[in-house]
Amino acid sequence: MFRWAIIFAVIALIASLLGFGNVAGLSKSFAYIFLVVAVILFIFGFISRKT
């Protein structure tokens, strides 16, 4: 999930540099969603881990 968030963040950065505002905004939204889901899954996995 972190990998996908980074990929979409890079796509958003490149699209914004090239002037594609709509693509950059959409990619930024996807990157944010993937980052939030990845953090939630990481926290859930860390808490539910048996030691």
ModelCIF file with pLDDT and N, C-alpha, C, O atoms, coordinates in Angstrom:
data_MODEL
#
_entry.id   MODEL 
#
_entity.id                         1 
_entity.type                       polymer 
_entity.pdbx_number_of_molecules   1 
#
_entity_poly.entity_id                      1 
_entity_poly.type                           'polypeptide(L)' 
_entity_poly.nstd_linkage                   no 
_entity_poly.nstd_monomer                   no 
_entity_poly.pdbx_seq_one_letter_code       MFRWAIIFAVIALIASLLGFGNVAGLSKSFAYIFLVVAVILFIFGFISRKT 
_entity_poly.pdbx_seq_one_letter_code_can   MFRWAIIFAVIALIASLLGFGNVAGLSKSFAYIFLVVAVILFIFGFISRKT 
_entity_poly.pdbx_strand_id                 A 
#
loop_
_entity_poly_seq.entity_id 
_entity_poly_seq.num 
_entity_poly_seq.mon_id 
_entity_poly_seq.hetero 
1 1  MET n 
1 2  PHE n 
1 3  ARG n 
1 4  TRP n 
1 5  ALA n 
1 6  ILE n 
1 7  ILE n 
1 8  PHE n 
1 9  ALA n 
1 10 VAL n 
1 11 ILE n 
1 12 ALA n 
1 13 LEU n 
1 14 ILE n 
1 15 ALA n 
1 16 SER n 
1 17 LEU n 
1 18 LEU n 
1 19 GLY n 
1 20 PHE n 
1 21 GLY n 
1 22 ASN n 
1 23 VAL n 
1 24 ALA n 
1 25 GLY n 
1 26 LEU n 
1 27 SER n 
1 28 LYS n 
1 29 SER n 
1 30 PHE n 
1 31 ALA n 
1 32 TYR n 
1 33 ILE n 
1 34 PHE n 
1 35 LEU n 
1 36 VAL n 
1 37 VAL n 
1 38 ALA n 
1 39 VAL n 
1 40 ILE n 
1 41 LEU n 
1 42 PHE n 
1 43 ILE n 
1 44 PHE n 
1 45 GLY n 
1 46 PHE n 
1 47 ILE n 
1 48 SER n 
1 49 ARG n 
1 50 LYS n 
1 51 THR n 
#
_struct_asym.id          A 
_struct_asym.entity_id   1 
#
loop_
_ma_qa_metric.id 
_ma_qa_metric.mode 
_ma_qa_metric.name 
_ma_qa_metric.software_group_id 
_ma_qa_metric.type 
1 global pLDDT . pLDDT 
2 local  pLDDT . pLDDT 
#
_ma_qa_metric_global.metric_id      1 
_ma_qa_metric_global.metric_value   90.82 
_ma_qa_metric_global.model_id       1 
_ma_qa_metric_global.ordinal_id     1 
#
loop_
_ma_qa_metric_local.label_asym_id 
_ma_qa_metric_local.label_comp_id 
_ma_qa_metric_local.label_seq_id 
_ma_qa_metric_local.metric_id 
_ma_qa_metric_local.metric_value 
_ma_qa_metric_local.model_id 
_ma_qa_metric_local.ordinal_id 
A MET 1  2 81.00 1 1  
A PHE 2  2 87.00 1 2  
A ARG 3  2 91.00 1 3  
A TRP 4  2 89.00 1 4  
A ALA 5  2 89.00 1 5  
A ILE 6  2 91.00 1 6  
A ILE 7  2 92.00 1 7  
A PHE 8  2 90.00 1 8  
A ALA 9  2 91.00 1 9  
A VAL 10 2 94.00 1 10 
A ILE 11 2 92.00 1 11 
A ALA 12 2 92.00 1 12 
A LEU 13 2 93.00 1 13 
A ILE 14 2 94.00 1 14 
A ALA 15 2 93.00 1 15 
A SER 16 2 92.00 1 16 
A LEU 17 2 93.00 1 17 
A LEU 18 2 93.00 1 18 
A GLY 19 2 92.00 1 19 
A PHE 20 2 91.00 1 20 
A GLY 21 2 89.00 1 21 
A ASN 22 2 92.00 1 22 
A VAL 23 2 91.00 1 23 
A ALA 24 2 92.00 1 24 
A GLY 25 2 92.00 1 25 
A LEU 26 2 92.00 1 26 
A SER 27 2 92.00 1 27 
A LYS 28 2 92.00 1 28 
A SER 29 2 93.00 1 29 
A PHE 30 2 93.00 1 30 
A ALA 31 2 93.00 1 31 
A TYR 32 2 94.00 1 32 
A ILE 33 2 94.00 1 33 
A PHE 34 2 94.00 1 34 
A LEU 35 2 93.00 1 35 
A VAL 36 2 94.00 1 36 
A VAL 37 2 94.00 1 37 
A ALA 38 2 93.00 1 38 
A VAL 39 2 94.00 1 39 
A ILE 40 2 95.00 1 40 
A LEU 41 2 94.00 1 41 
A PHE 42 2 93.00 1 42 
A ILE 43 2 93.00 1 43 
A PHE 44 2 94.00 1 44 
A GLY 45 2 92.00 1 45 
A PHE 46 2 91.00 1 46 
A ILE 47 2 92.00 1 47 
A SER 48 2 92.00 1 48 
A ARG 49 2 85.00 1 49 
A LYS 50 2 71.00 1 50 
A THR 51 2 59.00 1 51 
#
loop_
_atom_site.group_PDB 
_atom_site.id 
_atom_site.type_symbol 
_atom_site.label_atom_id 
_atom_site.label_alt_id 
_atom_site.label_comp_id 
_atom_site.label_asym_id 
_atom_site.label_entity_id 
_atom_site.label_seq_id 
_atom_site.pdbx_PDB_ins_code 
_atom_site.Cartn_x 
_atom_site.Cartn_y 
_atom_site.Cartn_z 
_atom_site.occupancy 
_atom_site.B_iso_or_equiv 
_atom_site.pdbx_formal_charge 
_atom_site.auth_seq_id 
_atom_site.auth_comp_id 
_atom_site.auth_asym_id 
_atom_site.auth_atom_id 
_atom_site.pdbx_PDB_model_num 
ATOM 1   N N  . MET A 1 1  ? 0.813  -1.190  0.000   1.00 81.00 ? 1  MET A N  1 
ATOM 2   C CA . MET A 1 1  ? 0.000  0.000   0.000   1.00 81.00 ? 1  MET A CA 1 
ATOM 3   C C  . MET A 1 1  ? 0.861  1.261   0.000   1.00 81.00 ? 1  MET A C  1 
ATOM 4   O O  . MET A 1 1  ? 0.564  2.229   -0.699  1.00 81.00 ? 1  MET A O  1 
ATOM 5   N N  . PHE A 1 2  ? 1.947  1.235   0.804   1.00 87.00 ? 2  PHE A N  1 
ATOM 6   C CA . PHE A 1 2  ? 2.825  2.402   0.817   1.00 87.00 ? 2  PHE A CA 1 
ATOM 7   C C  . PHE A 1 2  ? 3.430  2.621   -0.568  1.00 87.00 ? 2  PHE A C  1 
ATOM 8   O O  . PHE A 1 2  ? 3.635  3.755   -1.001  1.00 87.00 ? 2  PHE A O  1 
ATOM 9   N N  . ARG A 1 3  ? 3.706  1.527   -1.243  1.00 91.00 ? 3  ARG A N  1 
ATOM 10  C CA . ARG A 1 3  ? 4.282  1.616   -2.578  1.00 91.00 ? 3  ARG A CA 1 
ATOM 11  C C  . ARG A 1 3  ? 3.329  2.312   -3.534  1.00 91.00 ? 3  ARG A C  1 
ATOM 12  O O  . ARG A 1 3  ? 3.742  3.169   -4.315  1.00 91.00 ? 3  ARG A O  1 
ATOM 13  N N  . TRP A 1 4  ? 2.049  1.943   -3.476  1.00 89.00 ? 4  TRP A N  1 
ATOM 14  C CA . TRP A 1 4  ? 1.059  2.571   -4.349  1.00 89.00 ? 4  TRP A CA 1 
ATOM 15  C C  . TRP A 1 4  ? 0.895  4.041   -4.014  1.00 89.00 ? 4  TRP A C  1 
ATOM 16  O O  . TRP A 1 4  ? 0.736  4.866   -4.914  1.00 89.00 ? 4  TRP A O  1 
ATOM 17  N N  . ALA A 1 5  ? 0.929  4.381   -2.736  1.00 89.00 ? 5  ALA A N  1 
ATOM 18  C CA . ALA A 1 5  ? 0.815  5.783   -2.339  1.00 89.00 ? 5  ALA A CA 1 
ATOM 19  C C  . ALA A 1 5  ? 1.972  6.605   -2.892  1.00 89.00 ? 5  ALA A C  1 
ATOM 20  O O  . ALA A 1 5  ? 1.773  7.727   -3.359  1.00 89.00 ? 5  ALA A O  1 
ATOM 21  N N  . ILE A 1 6  ? 3.172  6.054   -2.840  1.00 91.00 ? 6  ILE A N  1 
ATOM 22  C CA . ILE A 1 6  ? 4.333  6.759   -3.369  1.00 91.00 ? 6  ILE A CA 1 
ATOM 23  C C  . ILE A 1 6  ? 4.242  6.899   -4.879  1.00 91.00 ? 6  ILE A C  1 
ATOM 24  O O  . ILE A 1 6  ? 4.574  7.951   -5.425  1.00 91.00 ? 6  ILE A O  1 
ATOM 25  N N  . ILE A 1 7  ? 3.796  5.853   -5.558  1.00 92.00 ? 7  ILE A N  1 
ATOM 26  C CA . ILE A 1 7  ? 3.652  5.911   -7.016  1.00 92.00 ? 7  ILE A CA 1 
ATOM 27  C C  . ILE A 1 7  ? 2.670  7.005   -7.418  1.00 92.00 ? 7  ILE A C  1 
ATOM 28  O O  . ILE A 1 7  ? 2.965  7.796   -8.314  1.00 92.00 ? 7  ILE A O  1 
ATOM 29  N N  . PHE A 1 8  ? 1.506  7.063   -6.768  1.00 90.00 ? 8  PHE A N  1 
ATOM 30  C CA . PHE A 1 8  ? 0.524  8.076   -7.122  1.00 90.00 ? 8  PHE A CA 1 
ATOM 31  C C  . PHE A 1 8  ? 0.992  9.470   -6.737  1.00 90.00 ? 8  PHE A C  1 
ATOM 32  O O  . PHE A 1 8  ? 0.647  10.436  -7.418  1.00 90.00 ? 8  PHE A O  1 
ATOM 33  N N  . ALA A 1 9  ? 1.766  9.603   -5.667  1.00 91.00 ? 9  ALA A N  1 
ATOM 34  C CA . ALA A 1 9  ? 2.306  10.906  -5.303  1.00 91.00 ? 9  ALA A CA 1 
ATOM 35  C C  . ALA A 1 9  ? 3.303  11.391  -6.357  1.00 91.00 ? 9  ALA A C  1 
ATOM 36  O O  . ALA A 1 9  ? 3.319  12.575  -6.694  1.00 91.00 ? 9  ALA A O  1 
ATOM 37  N N  . VAL A 1 10 ? 4.122  10.500  -6.870  1.00 94.00 ? 10 VAL A N  1 
ATOM 38  C CA . VAL A 1 10 ? 5.070  10.862  -7.926  1.00 94.00 ? 10 VAL A CA 1 
ATOM 39  C C  . VAL A 1 10 ? 4.326  11.230  -9.204  1.00 94.00 ? 10 VAL A C  1 
ATOM 40  O O  . VAL A 1 10 ? 4.696  12.188  -9.883  1.00 94.00 ? 10 VAL A O  1 
ATOM 41  N N  . ILE A 1 11 ? 3.284  10.478  -9.535  1.00 92.00 ? 11 ILE A N  1 
ATOM 42  C CA . ILE A 1 11 ? 2.476  10.803  -10.716 1.00 92.00 ? 11 ILE A CA 1 
ATOM 43  C C  . ILE A 1 11 ? 1.846  12.183  -10.553 1.00 92.00 ? 11 ILE A C  1 
ATOM 44  O O  . ILE A 1 11 ? 1.819  12.968  -11.501 1.00 92.00 ? 11 ILE A O  1 
ATOM 45  N N  . ALA A 1 12 ? 1.340  12.484  -9.357  1.00 92.00 ? 12 ALA A N  1 
ATOM 46  C CA . ALA A 1 12 ? 0.744  13.794  -9.109  1.00 92.00 ? 12 ALA A CA 1 
ATOM 47  C C  . ALA A 1 12 ? 1.778  14.899  -9.255  1.00 92.00 ? 12 ALA A C  1 
ATOM 48  O O  . ALA A 1 12 ? 1.485  15.952  -9.822  1.00 92.00 ? 12 ALA A O  1 
ATOM 49  N N  . LEU A 1 13 ? 2.973  14.672  -8.754  1.00 93.00 ? 13 LEU A N  1 
ATOM 50  C CA . LEU A 1 13 ? 4.035  15.675  -8.852  1.00 93.00 ? 13 LEU A CA 1 
ATOM 51  C C  . LEU A 1 13 ? 4.416  15.931  -10.298 1.00 93.00 ? 13 LEU A C  1 
ATOM 52  O O  . LEU A 1 13 ? 4.547  17.083  -10.712 1.00 93.00 ? 13 LEU A O  1 
ATOM 53  N N  . ILE A 1 14 ? 4.595  14.875  -11.065 1.00 94.00 ? 14 ILE A N  1 
ATOM 54  C CA . ILE A 1 14 ? 4.969  15.023  -12.471 1.00 94.00 ? 14 ILE A CA 1 
ATOM 55  C C  . ILE A 1 14 ? 3.842  15.680  -13.262 1.00 94.00 ? 14 ILE A C  1 
ATOM 56  O O  . ILE A 1 14 ? 4.096  16.539  -14.106 1.00 94.00 ? 14 ILE A O  1 
ATOM 57  N N  . ALA A 1 15 ? 2.601  15.281  -12.994 1.00 93.00 ? 15 ALA A N  1 
ATOM 58  C CA . ALA A 1 15 ? 1.469  15.868  -13.712 1.00 93.00 ? 15 ALA A CA 1 
ATOM 59  C C  . ALA A 1 15 ? 1.318  17.348  -13.387 1.00 93.00 ? 15 ALA A C  1 
ATOM 60  O O  . ALA A 1 15 ? 0.975  18.142  -14.263 1.00 93.00 ? 15 ALA A O  1 
ATOM 61  N N  . SER A 1 16 ? 1.570  17.724  -12.144 1.00 92.00 ? 16 SER A N  1 
ATOM 62  C CA . SER A 1 16 ? 1.459  19.138  -11.797 1.00 92.00 ? 16 SER A CA 1 
ATOM 63  C C  . SER A 1 16 ? 2.574  19.958  -12.439 1.00 92.00 ? 16 SER A C  1 
ATOM 64  O O  . SER A 1 16 ? 2.355  21.106  -12.825 1.00 92.00 ? 16 SER A O  1 
ATOM 65  N N  . LEU A 1 17 ? 3.758  19.381  -12.556 1.00 93.00 ? 17 LEU A N  1 
ATOM 66  C CA . LEU A 1 17 ? 4.856  20.082  -13.221 1.00 93.00 ? 17 LEU A CA 1 
ATOM 67  C C  . LEU A 1 17 ? 4.589  20.270  -14.707 1.00 93.00 ? 17 LEU A C  1 
ATOM 68  O O  . LEU A 1 17 ? 5.017  21.260  -15.300 1.00 93.00 ? 17 LEU A O  1 
ATOM 69  N N  . LEU A 1 18 ? 3.871  19.306  -15.316 1.00 93.00 ? 18 LEU A N  1 
ATOM 70  C CA . LEU A 1 18 ? 3.568  19.392  -16.741 1.00 93.00 ? 18 LEU A CA 1 
ATOM 71  C C  . LEU A 1 18 ? 2.285  20.166  -17.024 1.00 93.00 ? 18 LEU A C  1 
ATOM 72  O O  . LEU A 1 18 ? 1.954  20.402  -18.186 1.00 93.00 ? 18 LEU A O  1 
ATOM 73  N N  . GLY A 1 19 ? 1.566  20.560  -15.992 1.00 92.00 ? 19 GLY A N  1 
ATOM 74  C CA . GLY A 1 19 ? 0.389  21.388  -16.179 1.00 92.00 ? 19 GLY A CA 1 
ATOM 75  C C  . GLY A 1 19 ? -0.928 20.636  -16.291 1.00 92.00 ? 19 GLY A C  1 
ATOM 76  O O  . GLY A 1 19 ? -1.936 21.220  -16.688 1.00 92.00 ? 19 GLY A O  1 
ATOM 77  N N  . PHE A 1 20 ? -0.939 19.377  -15.955 1.00 91.00 ? 20 PHE A N  1 
ATOM 78  C CA . PHE A 1 20 ? -2.177 18.594  -15.992 1.00 91.00 ? 20 PHE A CA 1 
ATOM 79  C C  . PHE A 1 20 ? -2.822 18.649  -14.610 1.00 91.00 ? 20 PHE A C  1 
ATOM 80  O O  . PHE A 1 20 ? -2.603 17.763  -13.784 1.00 91.00 ? 20 PHE A O  1 
ATOM 81  N N  . GLY A 1 21 ? -3.604 19.672  -14.362 1.00 89.00 ? 21 GLY A N  1 
ATOM 82  C CA . GLY A 1 21 ? -4.165 19.916  -13.042 1.00 89.00 ? 21 GLY A CA 1 
ATOM 83  C C  . GLY A 1 21 ? -5.147 18.849  -12.586 1.00 89.00 ? 21 GLY A C  1 
ATOM 84  O O  . GLY A 1 21 ? -5.119 18.429  -11.429 1.00 89.00 ? 21 GLY A O  1 
ATOM 85  N N  . ASN A 1 22 ? -6.016 18.412  -13.491 1.00 92.00 ? 22 ASN A N  1 
ATOM 86  C CA . ASN A 1 22 ? -7.023 17.406  -13.103 1.00 92.00 ? 22 ASN A CA 1 
ATOM 87  C C  . ASN A 1 22 ? -6.381 16.067  -12.770 1.00 92.00 ? 22 ASN A C  1 
ATOM 88  O O  . ASN A 1 22 ? -6.767 15.416  -11.799 1.00 92.00 ? 22 ASN A O  1 
ATOM 89  N N  . VAL A 1 23 ? -5.415 15.657  -13.562 1.00 91.00 ? 23 VAL A N  1 
ATOM 90  C CA . VAL A 1 23 ? -4.717 14.398  -13.313 1.00 91.00 ? 23 VAL A CA 1 
ATOM 91  C C  . VAL A 1 23 ? -3.929 14.480  -12.011 1.00 91.00 ? 23 VAL A C  1 
ATOM 92  O O  . VAL A 1 23 ? -3.873 13.517  -11.246 1.00 91.00 ? 23 VAL A O  1 
ATOM 93  N N  . ALA A 1 24 ? -3.325 15.629  -11.768 1.00 92.00 ? 24 ALA A N  1 
ATOM 94  C CA . ALA A 1 24 ? -2.549 15.817  -10.544 1.00 92.00 ? 24 ALA A CA 1 
ATOM 95  C C  . ALA A 1 24 ? -3.455 15.753  -9.319  1.00 92.00 ? 24 ALA A C  1 
ATOM 96  O O  . ALA A 1 24 ? -3.101 15.132  -8.317  1.00 92.00 ? 24 ALA A O  1 
ATOM 97  N N  . GLY A 1 25 ? -4.610 16.385  -9.392  1.00 92.00 ? 25 GLY A N  1 
ATOM 98  C CA . GLY A 1 25 ? -5.545 16.359  -8.269  1.00 92.00 ? 25 GLY A CA 1 
ATOM 99  C C  . GLY A 1 25 ? -6.078 14.972  -7.995  1.00 92.00 ? 25 GLY A C  1 
ATOM 100 O O  . GLY A 1 25 ? -6.194 14.561  -6.840  1.00 92.00 ? 25 GLY A O  1 
ATOM 101 N N  . LEU A 1 26 ? -6.404 14.247  -9.059  1.00 92.00 ? 26 LEU A N  1 
ATOM 102 C CA . LEU A 1 26 ? -6.913 12.887  -8.897  1.00 92.00 ? 26 LEU A CA 1 
ATOM 103 C C  . LEU A 1 26 ? -5.836 11.963  -8.338  1.00 92.00 ? 26 LEU A C  1 
ATOM 104 O O  . LEU A 1 26 ? -6.114 11.143  -7.463  1.00 92.00 ? 26 LEU A O  1 
ATOM 105 N N  . SER A 1 27 ? -4.626 12.089  -8.831  1.00 92.00 ? 27 SER A N  1 
ATOM 106 C CA . SER A 1 27 ? -3.527 11.265  -8.328  1.00 92.00 ? 27 SER A CA 1 
ATOM 107 C C  . SER A 1 27 ? -3.216 11.590  -6.866  1.00 92.00 ? 27 SER A C  1 
ATOM 108 O O  . SER A 1 27 ? -2.895 10.699  -6.080  1.00 92.00 ? 27 SER A O  1 
ATOM 109 N N  . LYS A 1 28 ? -3.314 12.859  -6.514  1.00 92.00 ? 28 LYS A N  1 
ATOM 110 C CA . LYS A 1 28 ? -3.089 13.254  -5.123  1.00 92.00 ? 28 LYS A CA 1 
ATOM 111 C C  . LYS A 1 28 ? -4.141 12.631  -4.218  1.00 92.00 ? 28 LYS A C  1 
ATOM 112 O O  . LYS A 1 28 ? -3.831 12.175  -3.118  1.00 92.00 ? 28 LYS A O  1 
ATOM 113 N N  . SER A 1 29 ? -5.375 12.614  -4.680  1.00 93.00 ? 29 SER A N  1 
ATOM 114 C CA . SER A 1 29 ? -6.449 12.005  -3.891  1.00 93.00 ? 29 SER A CA 1 
ATOM 115 C C  . SER A 1 29 ? -6.219 10.510  -3.702  1.00 93.00 ? 29 SER A C  1 
ATOM 116 O O  . SER A 1 29 ? -6.389 9.984   -2.603  1.00 93.00 ? 29 SER A O  1 
ATOM 117 N N  . PHE A 1 30 ? -5.834 9.831   -4.775  1.00 93.00 ? 30 PHE A N  1 
ATOM 118 C CA . PHE A 1 30 ? -5.550 8.401   -4.669  1.00 93.00 ? 30 PHE A CA 1 
ATOM 119 C C  . PHE A 1 30 ? -4.373 8.140   -3.741  1.00 93.00 ? 30 PHE A C  1 
ATOM 120 O O  . PHE A 1 30 ? -4.410 7.203   -2.943  1.00 93.00 ? 30 PHE A O  1 
ATOM 121 N N  . ALA A 1 31 ? -3.332 8.956   -3.835  1.00 93.00 ? 31 ALA A N  1 
ATOM 122 C CA . ALA A 1 31 ? -2.172 8.783   -2.967  1.00 93.00 ? 31 ALA A CA 1 
ATOM 123 C C  . ALA A 1 31 ? -2.564 8.955   -1.507  1.00 93.00 ? 31 ALA A C  1 
ATOM 124 O O  . ALA A 1 31 ? -2.113 8.195   -0.650  1.00 93.00 ? 31 ALA A O  1 
ATOM 125 N N  . TYR A 1 32 ? -3.396 9.945   -1.221  1.00 94.00 ? 32 TYR A N  1 
ATOM 126 C CA . TYR A 1 32 ? -3.839 10.174  0.150   1.00 94.00 ? 32 TYR A CA 1 
ATOM 127 C C  . TYR A 1 32 ? -4.678 9.008   0.658   1.00 94.00 ? 32 TYR A C  1 
ATOM 128 O O  . TYR A 1 32 ? -4.509 8.571   1.797   1.00 94.00 ? 32 TYR A O  1 
ATOM 129 N N  . ILE A 1 33 ? -5.577 8.504   -0.175  1.00 94.00 ? 33 ILE A N  1 
ATOM 130 C CA . ILE A 1 33 ? -6.425 7.367   0.226   1.00 94.00 ? 33 ILE A CA 1 
ATOM 131 C C  . ILE A 1 33 ? -5.575 6.138   0.504   1.00 94.00 ? 33 ILE A C  1 
ATOM 132 O O  . ILE A 1 33 ? -5.763 5.470   1.520   1.00 94.00 ? 33 ILE A O  1 
ATOM 133 N N  . PHE A 1 34 ? -4.639 5.834   -0.393  1.00 94.00 ? 34 PHE A N  1 
ATOM 134 C CA . PHE A 1 34 ? -3.774 4.667   -0.190  1.00 94.00 ? 34 PHE A CA 1 
ATOM 135 C C  . PHE A 1 34 ? -2.910 4.826   1.052   1.00 94.00 ? 34 PHE A C  1 
ATOM 136 O O  . PHE A 1 34 ? -2.674 3.854   1.769   1.00 94.00 ? 34 PHE A O  1 
ATOM 137 N N  . LEU A 1 35 ? -2.439 6.032   1.311   1.00 93.00 ? 35 LEU A N  1 
ATOM 138 C CA . LEU A 1 35 ? -1.616 6.260   2.499   1.00 93.00 ? 35 LEU A CA 1 
ATOM 139 C C  . LEU A 1 35 ? -2.420 6.055   3.777   1.00 93.00 ? 35 LEU A C  1 
ATOM 140 O O  . LEU A 1 35 ? -1.933 5.435   4.722   1.00 93.00 ? 35 LEU A O  1 
ATOM 141 N N  . VAL A 1 36 ? -3.635 6.565   3.814   1.00 94.00 ? 36 VAL A N  1 
ATOM 142 C CA . VAL A 1 36 ? -4.481 6.403   4.998   1.00 94.00 ? 36 VAL A CA 1 
ATOM 143 C C  . VAL A 1 36 ? -4.814 4.932   5.226   1.00 94.00 ? 36 VAL A C  1 
ATOM 144 O O  . VAL A 1 36 ? -4.750 4.451   6.358   1.00 94.00 ? 36 VAL A O  1 
ATOM 145 N N  . VAL A 1 37 ? -5.167 4.219   4.169   1.00 94.00 ? 37 VAL A N  1 
ATOM 146 C CA . VAL A 1 37 ? -5.496 2.792   4.294   1.00 94.00 ? 37 VAL A CA 1 
ATOM 147 C C  . VAL A 1 37 ? -4.270 2.006   4.753   1.00 94.00 ? 37 VAL A C  1 
ATOM 148 O O  . VAL A 1 37 ? -4.385 1.114   5.593   1.00 94.00 ? 37 VAL A O  1 
ATOM 149 N N  . ALA A 1 38 ? -3.100 2.331   4.209   1.00 93.00 ? 38 ALA A N  1 
ATOM 150 C CA . ALA A 1 38 ? -1.878 1.629   4.592   1.00 93.00 ? 38 ALA A CA 1 
ATOM 151 C C  . ALA A 1 38 ? -1.543 1.863   6.058   1.00 93.00 ? 38 ALA A C  1 
ATOM 152 O O  . ALA A 1 38 ? -1.142 0.933   6.758   1.00 93.00 ? 38 ALA A O  1 
ATOM 153 N N  . VAL A 1 39 ? -1.702 3.087   6.528   1.00 94.00 ? 39 VAL A N  1 
ATOM 154 C CA . VAL A 1 39 ? -1.416 3.377   7.937   1.00 94.00 ? 39 VAL A CA 1 
ATOM 155 C C  . VAL A 1 39 ? -2.410 2.658   8.840   1.00 94.00 ? 39 VAL A C  1 
ATOM 156 O O  . VAL A 1 39 ? -2.016 2.112   9.871   1.00 94.00 ? 39 VAL A O  1 
ATOM 157 N N  . ILE A 1 40 ? -3.680 2.645   8.479   1.00 95.00 ? 40 ILE A N  1 
ATOM 158 C CA . ILE A 1 40 ? -4.689 1.943   9.278   1.00 95.00 ? 40 ILE A CA 1 
ATOM 159 C C  . ILE A 1 40 ? -4.392 0.444   9.328   1.00 95.00 ? 40 ILE A C  1 
ATOM 160 O O  . ILE A 1 40 ? -4.476 -0.168  10.392  1.00 95.00 ? 40 ILE A O  1 
ATOM 161 N N  . LEU A 1 41 ? -4.046 -0.145  8.190   1.00 94.00 ? 41 LEU A N  1 
ATOM 162 C CA . LEU A 1 41 ? -3.715 -1.570  8.169   1.00 94.00 ? 41 LEU A CA 1 
ATOM 163 C C  . LEU A 1 41 ? -2.446 -1.863  8.968   1.00 94.00 ? 41 LEU A C  1 
ATOM 164 O O  . LEU A 1 41 ? -2.357 -2.894  9.635   1.00 94.00 ? 41 LEU A O  1 
ATOM 165 N N  . PHE A 1 42 ? -1.466 -0.963  8.905   1.00 93.00 ? 42 PHE A N  1 
ATOM 166 C CA . PHE A 1 42 ? -0.241 -1.145  9.677   1.00 93.00 ? 42 PHE A CA 1 
ATOM 167 C C  . PHE A 1 42 ? -0.529 -1.113  11.171  1.00 93.00 ? 42 PHE A C  1 
ATOM 168 O O  . PHE A 1 42 ? -0.034 -1.955  11.921  1.00 93.00 ? 42 PHE A O  1 
ATOM 169 N N  . ILE A 1 43 ? -1.316 -0.158  11.596  1.00 93.00 ? 43 ILE A N  1 
ATOM 170 C CA . ILE A 1 43 ? -1.661 -0.052  13.012  1.00 93.00 ? 43 ILE A CA 1 
ATOM 171 C C  . ILE A 1 43 ? -2.470 -1.264  13.466  1.00 93.00 ? 43 ILE A C  1 
ATOM 172 O O  . ILE A 1 43 ? -2.210 -1.819  14.533  1.00 93.00 ? 43 ILE A O  1 
ATOM 173 N N  . PHE A 1 44 ? -3.438 -1.671  12.668  1.00 94.00 ? 44 PHE A N  1 
ATOM 174 C CA . PHE A 1 44 ? -4.236 -2.833  13.002  1.00 94.00 ? 44 PHE A CA 1 
ATOM 175 C C  . PHE A 1 44 ? -3.374 -4.091  13.085  1.00 94.00 ? 44 PHE A C  1 
ATOM 176 O O  . PHE A 1 44 ? -3.537 -4.897  14.001  1.00 94.00 ? 44 PHE A O  1 
ATOM 177 N N  . GLY A 1 45 ? -2.464 -4.260  12.139  1.00 92.00 ? 45 GLY A N  1 
ATOM 178 C CA . GLY A 1 45 ? -1.570 -5.409  12.173  1.00 92.00 ? 45 GLY A CA 1 
ATOM 179 C C  . GLY A 1 45 ? -0.628 -5.388  13.361  1.00 92.00 ? 45 GLY A C  1 
ATOM 180 O O  . GLY A 1 45 ? -0.334 -6.430  13.947  1.00 92.00 ? 45 GLY A O  1 
ATOM 181 N N  . PHE A 1 46 ? -0.155 -4.205  13.717  1.00 91.00 ? 46 PHE A N  1 
ATOM 182 C CA . PHE A 1 46 ? 0.740  -4.076  14.855  1.00 91.00 ? 46 PHE A CA 1 
ATOM 183 C C  . PHE A 1 46 ? 0.031  -4.396  16.164  1.00 91.00 ? 46 PHE A C  1 
ATOM 184 O O  . PHE A 1 46 ? 0.601  -5.044  17.042  1.00 91.00 ? 46 PHE A O  1 
ATOM 185 N N  . ILE A 1 47 ? -1.214 -3.940  16.293  1.00 92.00 ? 47 ILE A N  1 
ATOM 186 C CA . ILE A 1 47 ? -1.979 -4.178  17.524  1.00 92.00 ? 47 ILE A CA 1 
ATOM 187 C C  . ILE A 1 47 ? -2.387 -5.641  17.637  1.00 92.00 ? 47 ILE A C  1 
ATOM 188 O O  . ILE A 1 47 ? -2.327 -6.215  18.724  1.00 92.00 ? 47 ILE A O  1 
ATOM 189 N N  . SER A 1 48 ? -2.799 -6.253  16.529  1.00 92.00 ? 48 SER A N  1 
ATOM 190 C CA . SER A 1 48 ? -3.316 -7.617  16.597  1.00 92.00 ? 48 SER A CA 1 
ATOM 191 C C  . SER A 1 48 ? -2.216 -8.679  16.549  1.00 92.00 ? 48 SER A C  1 
ATOM 192 O O  . SER A 1 48 ? -2.508 -9.874  16.589  1.00 92.00 ? 48 SER A O  1 
ATOM 193 N N  . ARG A 1 49 ? -0.967 -8.256  16.464  1.00 85.00 ? 49 ARG A N  1 
ATOM 194 C CA . ARG A 1 49 ? 0.156  -9.195  16.428  1.00 85.00 ? 49 ARG A CA 1 
ATOM 195 C C  . ARG A 1 49 ? 0.311  -9.877  17.772  1.00 85.00 ? 49 ARG A C  1 
ATOM 196 O O  . ARG A 1 49 ? 0.248  -9.227  18.816  1.00 85.00 ? 49 ARG A O  1 
ATOM 197 N N  . LYS A 1 50 ? 0.514  -11.183 17.749  1.00 71.00 ? 50 LYS A N  1 
ATOM 198 C CA . LYS A 1 50 ? 0.696  -11.939 18.998  1.00 71.00 ? 50 LYS A CA 1 
ATOM 199 C C  . LYS A 1 50 ? 2.192  -12.102 19.255  1.00 71.00 ? 50 LYS A C  1 
ATOM 200 O O  . LYS A 1 50 ? 2.947  -12.527 18.382  1.00 71.00 ? 50 LYS A O  1 
ATOM 201 N N  . THR A 1 51 ? 2.589  -11.761 20.445  1.00 59.00 ? 51 THR A N  1 
ATOM 202 C CA . THR A 1 51 ? 4.009  -11.891 20.804  1.00 59.00 ? 51 THR A CA 1 
ATOM 203 C C  . THR A 1 51 ? 4.190  -12.899 21.902  1.00 59.00 ? 51 THR A C  1 
ATOM 204 O O  . THR A 1 51 ? 5.315  -13.143 22.336  1.00 59.00 ? 51 THR A O  1 
#
